[in-house]
Amino acid sequence: MPSLKEILESKNVVIPENFEVFKDIFRHFRGKQVQEVRGDARPLLEKPEEFYLQPSVSGGFLQGDVLDNIPPVWLAKAEDGTIKAFTAASEMAMVLSNECDCEHRTENSQAYIRLCRVMPETTLFSENAVPKEVANLRGNLRANKYTEYFWMPAPKKGEQPIVADVGHIYSVGLEDLYEKVTDGSVKRKYSLSEDAYFLLLIKLAWFFLRPPAPDTARRGLKKWS
């Protein structure tokens, strides 16, 4: 298994034996020294000018691109007890699909682009929360301690930090999304720098490849027959 230093130098996403390594990677990019590895000298998570890039005005989407004016979709129980789709007001979204799956081709077997909701940091703070609870939540968010949330610095001065909810994934038709970007109703806002993209991949690996619980129900299932 590569050491923390080897992972940082190669920017390869590996699944460590100890998942604390994922937290150590975020600590490093916050400027914190981890074991024998010195913290990032910038640090990346405090410098939006090194975290974000100007998105392409044409061509394919990149994994991690942040788009604007897309309504998030939920599947939830309706009044009649059935599971139905619901949408909310349009907001930001992040592209989670691989770059190859986002290519705009005439004949495309990959019909959908997967997105996740992106929101201002304060959206996650309860209106009734006491200041101490808000401070604790904000501290954990900014340290990227929550597996399902990818915290990102405020893109511009005077704006809020933003959070990608990688646990809230939905899809949009590939052709439809390109059409809406072309006519200007959906905006490309930000792309991620190489290091920020590496952190997104780390967050996705951390979220999707967590080890099972010791008492996983899978062990109680019968063999297929």
ChimeraX commands (.cxc) that place a marker at each C-alpha (Angstrom):
marker #1 position 0.00,0.00,0.00 radius 0.5
marker #1 position 1.49,3.41,-0.97 radius 0.5
marker #1 position 2.39,5.79,1.82 radius 0.5
marker #1 position 0.60,9.11,2.28 radius 0.5
marker #1 position 3.57,10.88,0.70 radius 0.5
marker #1 position 3.49,8.58,-2.35 radius 0.5
marker #1 position -0.27,9.14,-2.79 radius 0.5
marker #1 position 0.16,12.92,-2.64 radius 0.5
marker #1 position 3.10,12.94,-5.04 radius 0.5
marker #1 position 1.45,10.66,-7.61 radius 0.5
marker #1 position -2.10,12.06,-7.24 radius 0.5
marker #1 position -3.34,8.49,-7.66 radius 0.5
marker #1 position -6.52,7.56,-5.82 radius 0.5
marker #1 position -5.98,4.33,-3.90 radius 0.5
marker #1 position -8.11,2.67,-1.28 radius 0.5
marker #1 position -6.02,2.61,1.88 radius 0.5
marker #1 position -6.18,-0.12,4.50 radius 0.5
marker #1 position -6.84,2.60,7.07 radius 0.5
marker #1 position -9.53,5.05,6.00 radius 0.5
marker #1 position -8.01,7.68,8.28 radius 0.5
marker #1 position -5.63,8.28,5.35 radius 0.5
marker #1 position -8.50,9.98,3.49 radius 0.5
marker #1 position -8.83,12.47,6.33 radius 0.5
marker #1 position -5.05,12.94,6.37 radius 0.5
marker #1 position -5.10,13.94,2.69 radius 0.5
marker #1 position -7.63,16.70,3.41 radius 0.5
marker #1 position -5.61,17.74,6.46 radius 0.5
marker #1 position -2.55,18.07,4.24 radius 0.5
marker #1 position -4.34,20.34,1.77 radius 0.5
marker #1 position -5.53,22.51,4.66 radius 0.5
marker #1 position -1.88,23.13,5.51 radius 0.5
marker #1 position -1.69,20.70,8.44 radius 0.5
marker #1 position 1.36,18.50,8.96 radius 0.5
marker #1 position 0.38,14.82,8.99 radius 0.5
marker #1 position 2.88,12.38,10.45 radius 0.5
marker #1 position 6.15,13.05,8.62 radius 0.5
marker #1 position 4.47,14.83,5.71 radius 0.5
marker #1 position 4.46,18.64,5.81 radius 0.5
marker #1 position 1.22,20.46,5.12 radius 0.5
marker #1 position 0.48,22.01,1.75 radius 0.5
marker #1 position 2.24,25.37,1.65 radius 0.5
marker #1 position -0.62,27.19,-0.18 radius 0.5
marker #1 position -2.97,25.76,1.39 radius 0.5
marker #1 position -5.33,24.73,-1.41 radius 0.5
marker #1 position -8.59,24.75,0.57 radius 0.5
marker #1 position -8.11,28.41,1.45 radius 0.5
marker #1 position -7.12,29.69,-2.00 radius 0.5
marker #1 position -9.97,29.73,-4.53 radius 0.5
marker #1 position -7.65,31.08,-7.22 radius 0.5
marker #1 position -5.78,27.75,-7.07 radius 0.5
marker #1 position -8.84,25.58,-6.39 radius 0.5
marker #1 position -10.93,26.69,-9.38 radius 0.5
marker #1 position -10.34,27.17,-13.11 radius 0.5
marker #1 position -12.36,29.04,-15.71 radius 0.5
marker #1 position -14.62,26.46,-17.38 radius 0.5
marker #1 position -14.46,25.81,-21.09 radius 0.5
marker #1 position -17.01,27.77,-23.12 radius 0.5
marker #1 position -17.38,24.87,-25.53 radius 0.5
marker #1 position -16.52,21.20,-25.74 radius 0.5
marker #1 position -17.23,18.46,-23.24 radius 0.5
marker #1 position -17.79,18.71,-19.51 radius 0.5
marker #1 position -15.12,17.78,-17.01 radius 0.5
marker #1 position -15.75,15.72,-13.89 radius 0.5
marker #1 position -16.16,18.24,-11.09 radius 0.5
marker #1 position -17.50,21.07,-13.28 radius 0.5
marker #1 position -19.99,23.23,-11.40 radius 0.5
marker #1 position -23.04,24.28,-13.42 radius 0.5
marker #1 position -25.80,26.74,-12.57 radius 0.5
marker #1 position -29.56,26.85,-13.09 radius 0.5
marker #1 position -30.36,23.14,-12.84 radius 0.5
marker #1 position -33.21,21.91,-10.59 radius 0.5
marker #1 position -32.24,19.13,-8.17 radius 0.5
marker #1 position -34.37,15.98,-8.25 radius 0.5
marker #1 position -35.57,13.86,-5.34 radius 0.5
marker #1 position -37.33,10.50,-5.36 radius 0.5
marker #1 position -39.59,10.42,-2.32 radius 0.5
marker #1 position -42.93,9.19,-1.06 radius 0.5
marker #1 position -45.90,11.16,-2.36 radius 0.5
marker #1 position -49.24,11.77,-0.63 radius 0.5
marker #1 position -50.68,8.66,-2.25 radius 0.5
marker #1 position -47.89,6.54,-0.74 radius 0.5
marker #1 position -46.06,5.88,-4.02 radius 0.5
marker #1 position -42.47,6.86,-4.78 radius 0.5
marker #1 position -42.41,9.82,-7.16 radius 0.5
marker #1 position -39.94,12.37,-8.48 radius 0.5
marker #1 position -39.89,15.89,-7.07 radius 0.5
marker #1 position -37.87,18.93,-8.06 radius 0.5
marker #1 position -36.90,22.14,-6.31 radius 0.5
marker #1 position -35.93,25.58,-7.58 radius 0.5
marker #1 position -32.95,25.62,-9.93 radius 0.5
marker #1 position -29.56,25.87,-8.29 radius 0.5
marker #1 position -25.98,24.72,-8.81 radius 0.5
marker #1 position -24.93,21.16,-9.64 radius 0.5
marker #1 position -21.62,19.31,-10.04 radius 0.5
marker #1 position -20.79,16.88,-12.83 radius 0.5
marker #1 position -19.91,13.48,-11.34 radius 0.5
marker #1 position -19.74,11.49,-14.57 radius 0.5
marker #1 position -16.33,10.63,-15.96 radius 0.5
marker #1 position -15.05,13.00,-18.64 radius 0.5
marker #1 position -15.32,10.27,-21.30 radius 0.5
marker #1 position -19.02,9.75,-20.47 radius 0.5
marker #1 position -19.66,13.46,-20.98 radius 0.5
marker #1 position -18.38,13.64,-24.56 radius 0.5
marker #1 position -20.85,15.12,-27.02 radius 0.5
marker #1 position -21.12,12.55,-29.82 radius 0.5
marker #1 position -23.65,12.04,-32.58 radius 0.5
marker #1 position -24.19,8.42,-31.60 radius 0.5
marker #1 position -23.81,8.03,-27.87 radius 0.5
marker #1 position -24.61,4.95,-25.82 radius 0.5
marker #1 position -24.06,6.94,-22.61 radius 0.5
marker #1 position -27.39,8.75,-22.56 radius 0.5
marker #1 position -27.13,10.53,-19.20 radius 0.5
marker #1 position -24.74,12.73,-17.25 radius 0.5
marker #1 position -24.77,12.23,-13.50 radius 0.5
marker #1 position -24.89,15.32,-11.32 radius 0.5
marker #1 position -25.04,16.08,-7.63 radius 0.5
marker #1 position -26.49,19.03,-5.81 radius 0.5
marker #1 position -24.21,21.99,-4.93 radius 0.5
marker #1 position -25.35,24.52,-2.36 radius 0.5
marker #1 position -24.05,27.41,-0.25 radius 0.5
marker #1 position -22.51,26.27,3.02 radius 0.5
marker #1 position -25.23,27.90,5.16 radius 0.5
marker #1 position -27.96,25.79,3.49 radius 0.5
marker #1 position -26.90,23.00,5.85 radius 0.5
marker #1 position -27.31,25.11,8.99 radius 0.5
marker #1 position -30.64,24.79,10.78 radius 0.5
marker #1 position -32.41,28.06,11.49 radius 0.5
marker #1 position -33.01,26.90,15.06 radius 0.5
marker #1 position -29.47,25.64,15.69 radius 0.5
marker #1 position -27.57,27.20,18.57 radius 0.5
marker #1 position -24.34,29.05,17.67 radius 0.5
marker #1 position -22.18,26.31,19.19 radius 0.5
marker #1 position -23.82,23.66,16.96 radius 0.5
marker #1 position -23.36,25.85,13.87 radius 0.5
marker #1 position -19.71,26.43,14.72 radius 0.5
marker #1 position -19.15,22.69,15.16 radius 0.5
marker #1 position -20.91,21.85,11.88 radius 0.5
marker #1 position -19.03,24.57,10.01 radius 0.5
marker #1 position -15.70,23.35,11.41 radius 0.5
marker #1 position -16.37,19.75,10.39 radius 0.5
marker #1 position -17.58,20.79,6.94 radius 0.5
marker #1 position -14.50,22.89,6.27 radius 0.5
marker #1 position -12.31,20.03,7.43 radius 0.5
marker #1 position -14.20,17.75,4.99 radius 0.5
marker #1 position -14.89,15.27,7.79 radius 0.5
marker #1 position -18.32,14.31,6.46 radius 0.5
marker #1 position -18.14,11.53,3.87 radius 0.5
marker #1 position -21.15,12.73,1.84 radius 0.5
marker #1 position -20.19,16.42,1.63 radius 0.5
marker #1 position -17.35,17.90,-0.44 radius 0.5
marker #1 position -16.63,21.36,0.96 radius 0.5
marker #1 position -15.10,23.92,-1.38 radius 0.5
marker #1 position -13.85,27.46,-0.73 radius 0.5
marker #1 position -15.87,30.53,-1.68 radius 0.5
marker #1 position -15.21,31.05,-5.40 radius 0.5
marker #1 position -15.18,34.85,-5.10 radius 0.5
marker #1 position -14.71,37.43,-2.39 radius 0.5
marker #1 position -17.99,38.18,-0.65 radius 0.5
marker #1 position -19.54,34.83,-1.61 radius 0.5
marker #1 position -20.15,31.81,0.60 radius 0.5
marker #1 position -18.16,28.58,0.50 radius 0.5
marker #1 position -20.05,25.90,-1.44 radius 0.5
marker #1 position -20.73,22.24,-0.70 radius 0.5
marker #1 position -21.30,19.37,-3.14 radius 0.5
marker #1 position -23.65,16.71,-1.75 radius 0.5
marker #1 position -22.16,13.60,-3.37 radius 0.5
marker #1 position -24.86,11.52,-1.67 radius 0.5
marker #1 position -27.60,13.29,-3.68 radius 0.5
marker #1 position -27.06,12.12,-7.25 radius 0.5
marker #1 position -29.43,12.49,-10.19 radius 0.5
marker #1 position -29.14,12.35,-13.97 radius 0.5
marker #1 position -29.91,14.60,-16.92 radius 0.5
marker #1 position -30.05,13.67,-20.59 radius 0.5
marker #1 position -26.70,14.27,-22.25 radius 0.5
marker #1 position -28.17,15.92,-25.36 radius 0.5
marker #1 position -30.57,17.99,-23.25 radius 0.5
marker #1 position -27.79,19.35,-21.05 radius 0.5
marker #1 position -25.63,20.33,-24.01 radius 0.5
marker #1 position -28.61,22.05,-25.62 radius 0.5
marker #1 position -29.31,24.08,-22.48 radius 0.5
marker #1 position -25.67,25.11,-22.13 radius 0.5
marker #1 position -25.60,26.14,-25.79 radius 0.5
marker #1 position -28.71,28.32,-25.50 radius 0.5
marker #1 position -27.39,29.86,-22.28 radius 0.5
marker #1 position -30.12,28.75,-19.89 radius 0.5
marker #1 position -27.61,26.54,-18.01 radius 0.5
marker #1 position -24.30,28.20,-17.15 radius 0.5
marker #1 position -20.85,26.68,-16.72 radius 0.5
marker #1 position -19.55,28.35,-13.56 radius 0.5
marker #1 position -16.31,26.67,-12.43 radius 0.5
marker #1 position -13.94,23.84,-13.26 radius 0.5
marker #1 position -11.60,22.27,-10.71 radius 0.5
marker #1 position -7.84,22.59,-10.77 radius 0.5
marker #1 position -5.79,19.39,-10.93 radius 0.5
marker #1 position -5.31,19.24,-7.16 radius 0.5
marker #1 position -8.95,20.10,-6.41 radius 0.5
marker #1 position -10.02,17.39,-8.84 radius 0.5
marker #1 position -7.79,14.93,-6.97 radius 0.5
marker #1 position -9.58,15.89,-3.75 radius 0.5
marker #1 position -12.97,15.30,-5.38 radius 0.5
marker #1 position -11.88,11.81,-6.44 radius 0.5
marker #1 position -10.66,11.14,-2.91 radius 0.5
marker #1 position -14.07,12.21,-1.55 radius 0.5
marker #1 position -15.92,9.99,-4.04 radius 0.5
marker #1 position -13.71,7.01,-3.19 radius 0.5
marker #1 position -14.19,7.69,0.51 radius 0.5
marker #1 position -17.98,7.90,0.13 radius 0.5
marker #1 position -18.59,4.95,-2.23 radius 0.5
marker #1 position -15.89,2.53,-1.08 radius 0.5
marker #1 position -16.24,2.69,2.67 radius 0.5
marker #1 position -15.78,-0.72,4.30 radius 0.5
marker #1 position -18.98,-2.52,5.38 radius 0.5
marker #1 position -20.15,-2.51,8.96 radius 0.5
marker #1 position -18.87,-5.44,11.08 radius 0.5
marker #1 position -22.45,-6.72,11.43 radius 0.5
marker #1 position -23.33,-6.39,7.74 radius 0.5
marker #1 position -26.62,-8.06,6.84 radius 0.5
marker #1 position -24.97,-9.55,3.74 radius 0.5
marker #1 position -23.57,-12.38,5.88 radius 0.5
marker #1 position -27.07,-13.47,6.81 radius 0.5
marker #1 position -28.31,-13.96,3.25 radius 0.5
marker #1 position -28.79,-17.38,1.71 radius 0.5
marker #1 position -26.73,-18.64,-1.24 radius 0.5
marker #1 position -28.12,-18.13,-4.72 radius 0.5
marker #1 position -29.81,-21.26,-6.08 radius 0.5
marker link #1:1,2 radius 0.2
marker link #1:2,3 radius 0.2
marker link #1:3,4 radius 0.2
marker link #1:4,5 radius 0.2
marker link #1:5,6 radius 0.2
marker link #1:6,7 radius 0.2
marker link #1:7,8 radius 0.2
marker link #1:8,9 radius 0.2
marker link #1:9,10 radius 0.2
marker link #1:10,11 radius 0.2
marker link #1:11,12 radius 0.2
marker link #1:12,13 radius 0.2
marker link #1:13,14 radius 0.2
marker link #1:14,15 radius 0.2
marker link #1:15,16 radius 0.2
marker link #1:16,17 radius 0.2
marker link #1:17,18 radius 0.2
marker link #1:18,19 radius 0.2
marker link #1:19,20 radius 0.2
marker link #1:20,21 radius 0.2
marker link #1:21,22 radius 0.2
marker link #1:22,23 radius 0.2
marker link #1:23,24 radius 0.2
marker link #1:24,25 radius 0.2
marker link #1:25,26 radius 0.2
marker link #1:26,27 radius 0.2
marker link #1:27,28 radius 0.2
marker link #1:28,29 radius 0.2
marker link #1:29,30 radius 0.2
marker link #1:30,31 radius 0.2
marker link #1:31,32 radius 0.2
marker link #1:32,33 radius 0.2
marker link #1:33,34 radius 0.2
marker link #1:34,35 radius 0.2
marker link #1:35,36 radius 0.2
marker link #1:36,37 radius 0.2
marker link #1:37,38 radius 0.2
marker link #1:38,39 radius 0.2
marker link #1:39,40 radius 0.2
marker link #1:40,41 radius 0.2
marker link #1:41,42 radius 0.2
marker link #1:42,43 radius 0.2
marker link #1:43,44 radius 0.2
marker link #1:44,45 radius 0.2
marker link #1:45,46 radius 0.2
marker link #1:46,47 radius 0.2
marker link #1:47,48 radius 0.2
marker link #1:48,49 radius 0.2
marker link #1:49,50 radius 0.2
marker link #1:50,51 radius 0.2
marker link #1:51,52 radius 0.2
marker link #1:52,53 radius 0.2
marker link #1:53,54 radius 0.2
marker link #1:54,55 radius 0.2
marker link #1:55,56 radius 0.2
marker link #1:56,57 radius 0.2
marker link #1:57,58 radius 0.2
marker link #1:58,59 radius 0.2
marker link #1:59,60 radius 0.2
marker link #1:60,61 radius 0.2
marker link #1:61,62 radius 0.2
marker link #1:62,63 radius 0.2
marker link #1:63,64 radius 0.2
marker link #1:64,65 radius 0.2
marker link #1:65,66 radius 0.2
marker link #1:66,67 radius 0.2
marker link #1:67,68 radius 0.2
marker link #1:68,69 radius 0.2
marker link #1:69,70 radius 0.2
marker link #1:70,71 radius 0.2
marker link #1:71,72 radius 0.2
marker link #1:72,73 radius 0.2
marker link #1:73,74 radius 0.2
marker link #1:74,75 radius 0.2
marker link #1:75,76 radius 0.2
marker link #1:76,77 radius 0.2
marker link #1:77,78 radius 0.2
marker link #1:78,79 radius 0.2
marker link #1:79,80 radius 0.2
marker link #1:80,81 radius 0.2
marker link #1:81,82 radius 0.2
marker link #1:82,83 radius 0.2
marker link #1:83,84 radius 0.2
marker link #1:84,85 radius 0.2
marker link #1:85,86 radius 0.2
marker link #1:86,87 radius 0.2
marker link #1:87,88 radius 0.2
marker link #1:88,89 radius 0.2
marker link #1:89,90 radius 0.2
marker link #1:90,91 radius 0.2
marker link #1:91,92 radius 0.2
marker link #1:92,93 radius 0.2
marker link #1:93,94 radius 0.2
marker link #1:94,95 radius 0.2
marker link #1:95,96 radius 0.2
marker link #1:96,97 radius 0.2
marker link #1:97,98 radius 0.2
marker link #1:98,99 radius 0.2
marker link #1:99,100 radius 0.2
marker link #1:100,101 radius 0.2
marker link #1:101,102 radius 0.2
marker link #1:102,103 radius 0.2
marker link #1:103,104 radius 0.2
marker link #1:104,105 radius 0.2
marker link #1:105,106 radius 0.2
marker link #1:106,107 radius 0.2
marker link #1:107,108 radius 0.2
marker link #1:108,109 radius 0.2
marker link #1:109,110 radius 0.2
marker link #1:110,111 radius 0.2
marker link #1:111,112 radius 0.2
marker link #1:112,113 radius 0.2
marker link #1:113,114 radius 0.2
marker link #1:114,115 radius 0.2
marker link #1:115,116 radius 0.2
marker link #1:116,117 radius 0.2
marker link #1:117,118 radius 0.2
marker link #1:118,119 radius 0.2
marker link #1:119,120 radius 0.2
marker link #1:120,121 radius 0.2
marker link #1:121,122 radius 0.2
marker link #1:122,123 radius 0.2
marker link #1:123,124 radius 0.2
marker link #1:124,125 radius 0.2
marker link #1:125,126 radius 0.2
marker link #1:126,127 radius 0.2
marker link #1:127,128 radius 0.2
marker link #1:128,129 radius 0.2
marker link #1:129,130 radius 0.2
marker link #1:130,131 radius 0.2
marker link #1:131,132 radius 0.2
marker link #1:132,133 radius 0.2
marker link #1:133,134 radius 0.2
marker link #1:134,135 radius 0.2
marker link #1:135,136 radius 0.2
marker link #1:136,137 radius 0.2
marker link #1:137,138 radius 0.2
marker link #1:138,139 radius 0.2
marker link #1:139,140 radius 0.2
marker link #1:140,141 radius 0.2
marker link #1:141,142 radius 0.2
marker link #1:142,143 radius 0.2
marker link #1:143,144 radius 0.2
marker link #1:144,145 radius 0.2
marker link #1:145,146 radius 0.2
marker link #1:146,147 radius 0.2
marker link #1:147,148 radius 0.2
marker link #1:148,149 radius 0.2
marker link #1:149,150 radius 0.2
marker link #1:150,151 radius 0.2
marker link #1:151,152 radius 0.2
marker link #1:152,153 radius 0.2
marker link #1:153,154 radius 0.2
marker link #1:154,155 radius 0.2
marker link #1:155,156 radius 0.2
marker link #1:156,157 radius 0.2
marker link #1:157,158 radius 0.2
marker link #1:158,159 radius 0.2
marker link #1:159,160 radius 0.2
marker link #1:160,161 radius 0.2
marker link #1:161,162 radius 0.2
marker link #1:162,163 radius 0.2
marker link #1:163,164 radius 0.2
marker link #1:164,165 radius 0.2
marker link #1:165,166 radius 0.2
marker link #1:166,167 radius 0.2
marker link #1:167,168 radius 0.2
marker link #1:168,169 radius 0.2
marker link #1:169,170 radius 0.2
marker link #1:170,171 radius 0.2
marker link #1:171,172 radius 0.2
marker link #1:172,173 radius 0.2
marker link #1:173,174 radius 0.2
marker link #1:174,175 radius 0.2
marker link #1:175,176 radius 0.2
marker link #1:176,177 radius 0.2
marker link #1:177,178 radius 0.2
marker link #1:178,179 radius 0.2
marker link #1:179,180 radius 0.2
marker link #1:180,181 radius 0.2
marker link #1:181,182 radius 0.2
marker link #1:182,183 radius 0.2
marker link #1:183,184 radius 0.2
marker link #1:184,185 radius 0.2
marker link #1:185,186 radius 0.2
marker link #1:186,187 radius 0.2
marker link #1:187,188 radius 0.2
marker link #1:188,189 radius 0.2
marker link #1:189,190 radius 0.2
marker link #1:190,191 radius 0.2
marker link #1:191,192 radius 0.2
marker link #1:192,193 radius 0.2
marker link #1:193,194 radius 0.2
marker link #1:194,195 radius 0.2
marker link #1:195,196 radius 0.2
marker link #1:196,197 radius 0.2
marker link #1:197,198 radius 0.2
marker link #1:198,199 radius 0.2
marker link #1:199,200 radius 0.2
marker link #1:200,201 radius 0.2
marker link #1:201,202 radius 0.2
marker link #1:202,203 radius 0.2
marker link #1:203,204 radius 0.2
marker link #1:204,205 radius 0.2
marker link #1:205,206 radius 0.2
marker link #1:206,207 radius 0.2
marker link #1:207,208 radius 0.2
marker link #1:208,209 radius 0.2
marker link #1:209,210 radius 0.2
marker link #1:210,211 radius 0.2
marker link #1:211,212 radius 0.2
marker link #1:212,213 radius 0.2
marker link #1:213,214 radius 0.2
marker link #1:214,215 radius 0.2
marker link #1:215,216 radius 0.2
marker link #1:216,217 radius 0.2
marker link #1:217,218 radius 0.2
marker link #1:218,219 radius 0.2
marker link #1:219,220 radius 0.2
marker link #1:220,221 radius 0.2
marker link #1:221,222 radius 0.2
marker link #1:222,223 radius 0.2
marker link #1:223,224 radius 0.2
marker link #1:224,225 radius 0.2
view
